[in-house]
């Protein structure tokens, strides 16, 4: 109890410390001891117990599916029968999680399973906001225990020798920077796709697009994309060492020296180029402040491209989501960093969980039962998708599209994704294996390391405040670089970023000595 009270107090000063490197009922019924002492088997005993109720975050890209409750009901038909647990989905967009999660935990709101995307776990662990998972896994998750021996699903989540997060099993590992751009627009200006692109290459492409379409803003970056995370990672390789860029990065995959990303020449040149794009009319004038969603901006022809980490499934998923045909203009080699093993997405159990055991049982079933995982991911068969003659390949029912479907979410956060249905045969086993092999041949020196920032909480609070003030305007090119950039760097130093980086480097050096 004392630990939880202290945790909630700590969380009140940690509202803004989360960052990347991008109406429900809240009462629960704890699983009670069976009153039927004559039960002869496990099934009878479970049937006599009260169903455990858990609350699970349901991440979106901005829009909550209209049929979310229908899918929730279908999920509960499975889970109540198999593990006597029912779930309540709590929808939230990824950008909102950076601030809302800490508020929920601070207020004591019941959250039993929390998907932590692109934030790392160290800040939450340092504020004692998460339950350690080791014993919960041992007692409730045999499938997850076995998968942990084969796949890096806990990499980046181990702090002080305790596990705090579990990632989905992916069908490929690693990443690659890219700009996704509409194929019809690219074809119109006669561009032949090459193996890799530099920032200046996009300047020429955007200029040609602007000439053909004066009312279009070719580079679709908006403030919400960079409100908590820099977009630099789509154009260069910077390992955030299991945390975020706020605590320093390794530039490239060969370095062991942690630096302030925002003070590097590469980052400054990135900002300089983005500013030139803004002044040339390649970025929306109100990009820093708009509340428009990419779906709307793409469908109305306002933008035609956006930065994205590229993987074999990324283009087909984006094409289905946005109703456009895309081409990936690749900006980096394949790479594998401290967050790459699981793409920085982890299932965690907050200290405000009313039933951690039931939460872990539910999580384990997601990895064990591919039908359950596909139901949460893609919805109800016959309503939200139909199977094709090709194994695991699905499509929309007749008359249904990504825009009109009551349930469509491409985030892919559930269970063992090797058994997940797919919308394109482009994500074949061969393509996934090739992508993973290329990524594994370009591994960062920090794979397996995760920064513990517990001694730098106050500094990180101040640093995150600086980020939220400056990043949206700087990374959309909306402000004068000569005057604002020096202010930004000075503010970071005043907030203590150099102390944080020194602390990170000391820990990393000790970790390297043990490898």
VOSEKOL-943097 format. One record per residue (C-alpha): residue in three letters; x, z, y. Coordinates in steps of 0.5 Angstrom, whole numbers, plus 500, padded with zeros to 3 digits. Example, Ala and Ser with C-alpha at 12.3 -4.5 7.8 and 13.67 -1.06 7.14 Angstrom:
! VOSEKOL-943097
ALA525516491
SER527514498
! end
This chain:
! VOSEKOL-943097
UNK500500500
UNK506502505
UNK509495503
UNK503491505
UNK501495511
UNK508494514
UNK508487512
UNK502486516
UNK505489522
UNK511484521
UNK506478521
UNK504480528
UNK510478530
UNK511472526
UNK505468528
UNK510462530
UNK516462525
UNK514456520
UNK517449521
UNK519443517
UNK525439518
UNK512434520
UNK466457513
UNK467460506
UNK465467503
UNK471472503
UNK469477498
UNK472477491
UNK470480484
UNK475483481
UNK476482473
UNK473488470
UNK474491464
UNK469489458
UNK463494457
UNK462491450
UNK467495446
UNK464491440
UNK467484442
UNK470481436
UNK475476439
UNK478474446
UNK472469447
UNK467475447
UNK471479451
UNK472475456
UNK465473456
UNK463480457
UNK467481464
UNK466479471
UNK468473473
UNK474473478
UNK473470484
UNK479467488
UNK480463494
UNK485457494
UNK488453500
UNK486446500
UNK490442504
UNK488435508
UNK491430512
UNK486432518
UNK479430515
UNK476435510
UNK472431504
UNK465431505
UNK464432497
UNK469438497
UNK464443495
UNK461438489
UNK468438487
UNK469445487
UNK463446483
UNK465442478
UNK472445478
UNK469452477
UNK465449471
UNK471448467
UNK475454470
UNK470459468
UNK469457461
UNK477457460
UNK479463464
UNK473466467
UNK476465474
UNK472461479
UNK475458486
UNK473457493
UNK477452496
UNK479453504
UNK480447507
UNK486446512
UNK490441515
UNK497441514
UNK499442521
UNK494447522
UNK498451516
UNK504452521
UNK500457525
UNK494459521
UNK497462515
UNK501467518
UNK494469522
UNK490469516
UNK495474513
UNK496478519
UNK488479519
UNK488481512
UNK484475510
UNK483474502
UNK488468500
UNK489468493
UNK493461492
UNK497458498
UNK500451498
UNK506452503
UNK508445505
UNK514443509
UNK516450511
UNK520453506
UNK518460503
UNK524465506
UNK520466513
UNK514469509
UNK518473504
UNK522476510
UNK516478513
UNK514481506
UNK508476506
UNK508473499
UNK508477492
UNK514475488
UNK511471482
UNK516473476
UNK512478472
UNK505474474
UNK508468471
UNK511472465
UNK504475464
UNK499469465
UNK503463466
UNK506460459
UNK505453461
UNK509454468
UNK514458464
UNK516452459
UNK516447465
UNK521452469
UNK526450463
UNK525443464
UNK524441471
UNK526444478
UNK519447480
UNK522453483
UNK528450487
UNK528453494
UNK523458492
UNK528464489
UNK530469494
UNK534475492
UNK533473485
UNK526473485
UNK521467485
UNK516466491
UNK513459490
UNK512454484
UNK512446486
UNK508441482
UNK512437477
UNK513430480
UNK513424477
UNK520422481
UNK525426485
UNK528425491
UNK526421498
UNK528416502
UNK527415510
UNK522409512
UNK517406517
UNK511404514
UNK508398518
UNK502393517
UNK504387513
UNK500382516
UNK503384523
UNK510384520
UNK508377517
UNK505374524
UNK512375527
UNK516372522
UNK520378519
UNK523378513
UNK524385510
UNK531387509
UNK534392505
UNK535397510
UNK534398518
UNK537401524
UNK533404530
UNK535398534
UNK532393529
UNK526396530
UNK527395538
UNK527388536
UNK521388531
UNK517392536
UNK518387542
UNK516382538
UNK509385536
UNK508387543
UNK509380545
UNK503378540
UNK499384541
UNK500387549
UNK494392547
UNK498395541
UNK503400541
UNK507398535
UNK510405534
UNK505410532
UNK508417533
UNK504422536
UNK505429538
UNK501433532
UNK507429528
UNK512433531
UNK509439534
UNK512443528
UNK517439525
UNK522433528
UNK521426526
UNK529425525
UNK528426518
UNK525419517
UNK531416520
UNK537420518
UNK539425512
UNK539432514
UNK539437509
UNK535444512
UNK538448506
UNK531450503
UNK529452510
UNK527448516
UNK532445522
UNK531451526
UNK536455522
UNK541449522
UNK542443517
UNK547439513
UNK548432516
UNK548427510
UNK550429503
UNK557430503
UNK558436509
UNK558443508
UNK558445515
UNK552447518
UNK550444525
UNK545445530
UNK541438529
UNK538438536
UNK545438539
UNK548432534
UNK550425537
UNK545422532
UNK539426534
UNK541425541
UNK541417540
UNK535418536
UNK531421542
UNK534416547
UNK532410543
UNK525413542
UNK525414550
UNK526407551
UNK521405546
UNK516409550
UNK518406557
UNK517399554
UNK510400552
UNK511401544
UNK509408544
UNK502411546
UNK502413554
UNK498420551
UNK502420545
UNK504427546
UNK497430547
UNK492426544
UNK488429538
UNK486422535
UNK488421528
UNK492416525
UNK486413521
UNK482412527
UNK489409531
UNK490404525
UNK483402524
UNK482400531
UNK489397532
UNK492402537
UNK498402532
UNK501399526
UNK506403524
UNK508410523
UNK514414520
UNK514416512
UNK518419507
UNK518413502
UNK517414494
UNK514409489
UNK507412490
UNK507412498
UNK505405499
UNK499404494
UNK497411497
UNK497409504
UNK494403503
UNK488406499
UNK488411505
UNK488407511
UNK485401508
UNK491397510
UNK497393507
UNK503396508
UNK511394508
UNK516400507
UNK522398512
UNK527403509
UNK532407514
UNK536411509
UNK539411502
UNK536415497
UNK538422497
UNK536429494
UNK537435498
UNK535442498
UNK528441499
UNK528434495
UNK526437488
UNK519439490
UNK518435496
UNK518442500
UNK511444497
UNK510450493
UNK504454491
UNK505461493
UNK501468492
UNK500472499
UNK500479499
UNK492479501
UNK491476494
UNK485480491
UNK487478484
UNK494475483
UNK493475476
UNK487471476
UNK490466481
UNK496465477
UNK492464471
UNK488459475
UNK495456477
UNK497455470
UNK491452468
UNK492446473
UNK499445470
UNK496445463
UNK490441464
UNK490434466
UNK483433467
UNK483439472
UNK488437476
UNK485430476
UNK479433478
UNK482437484
UNK486431486
UNK481425486
UNK474428485
UNK469426480
UNK469420475
UNK464415476
UNK462418483
UNK469418487
UNK473414482
UNK472410476
UNK478408470
UNK480401469
UNK483398463
UNK490400464
UNK492407462
UNK491412468
UNK490407473
UNK483408477
UNK480405483
UNK474406487
UNK467405484
UNK463399487
UNK461399494
UNK466405495
UNK472405499
UNK477410502
UNK473410508
UNK466411505
UNK468416499
UNK466423499
UNK472425496
UNK479422497
UNK486426498
UNK492423497
UNK497429498
UNK498430490
UNK499437490
UNK496439483
UNK499441477
UNK504436473
UNK503430476
UNK506426470
UNK499426468
UNK496424474
UNK491418475
UNK494413480
UNK491407484
UNK497402483
UNK501400477
UNK507400482
UNK508407480
UNK510405473
UNK515410469
UNK520405470
UNK520405478
UNK520413478
UNK526413473
UNK530408477
UNK528412484
UNK530418481
UNK536416478
UNK538413485
UNK536419489
UNK540424484
UNK547420485
UNK546422492
UNK545429492
UNK547434498
UNK552440497
UNK546445498
UNK541443492
UNK539450489
UNK541454496
UNK535457500
UNK537460507
UNK535468507
UNK533469514
UNK531476514
UNK536478519
UNK534473524
UNK527474525
UNK527475532
UNK531469534
UNK527464529
UNK521467533
UNK524465540
UNK527458537
UNK520456534
UNK517457541
UNK522453544
UNK520447539
UNK513448540
UNK514447548
UNK519441547
UNK519437541
UNK512433542
UNK514431549
UNK521429547
UNK520426540
UNK514421543
UNK519419549
UNK514422554
UNK519425558
UNK525424562
UNK531425557
UNK537426562
UNK533432565
UNK529435559
UNK534435554
UNK539439557
UNK534444558
UNK532444551
UNK539445548
UNK540451553
UNK533454551
UNK535453544
UNK542457545
UNK538462549
UNK533463543
UNK539465539
UNK540458535
UNK548459534
UNK547466531
UNK542463526
UNK546458524
UNK552462523
UNK548467519
UNK546461515
UNK553458514
UNK556465512
UNK550466506
UNK552458504
UNK559459504
UNK558465499
UNK553461495
UNK558455494
UNK564460492
UNK559462486
UNK558455484
! end
